Amino acid sequence: GYEYHFFVGVICMAFLLFFIGYSINRNLSFLTYSLYLFALLVYYGNRLLPMLNFYNDTVPSLFFYINQIGRMGILFTYYYFIYVFLDVPNSFKNVYRYARYSLIFIATFSILYTLITIVYPLLPWRYSIVNTFYILTALNGFILVVWMLCSKPNKIAIVTLLGTLLINIGSLVSIYNGNPTFLLKMVLVETMVFFGIISYQNRIK
């Protein structure tokens, strides 16, 4: 409905804002976050009526592939954004290896799953596999967040990690109730949190 279109439109504007921000100051955090927002646009924009009509008139199976690639992209780009923004290798040395292996696992699974579904598009339980992967990744995110919070991070890291908890909760709830707009709401809150953090950093500088 209109609510869904509104949230997708806001994410689109946020993507443009952060990408322009990267173009101006070349801050890698802006780039990784804009890539995350772009992955969200691919996943949720794929459900808009003009896109569905396009698939029906061309190749209907494209919806499934783009949908799955978007979901995988959301996971990897968000994890990578947190990794870059919080400078995990230097600021969280006790978590660094675990976080790096988590990124490698997400990337490896995403590539293998995409290749398998291209070769075998009618893979049994394909949706269940992705949902299970999403749930495990969200739970892994909880472990990482708690671990990093126990490392006595600075205020910016604390606020960022709390925003990450919102995303993880939104992912789990949206899978449970089948309502994608719930995750979108969490994303908008988290985006405002990150924008506030960036504004605070610029004020300090």
Order of alpha helices (4+ residues) and beta strands (2+ residues): alpha-alpha-alpha-alpha-alpha-alpha-alpha-alpha-alpha
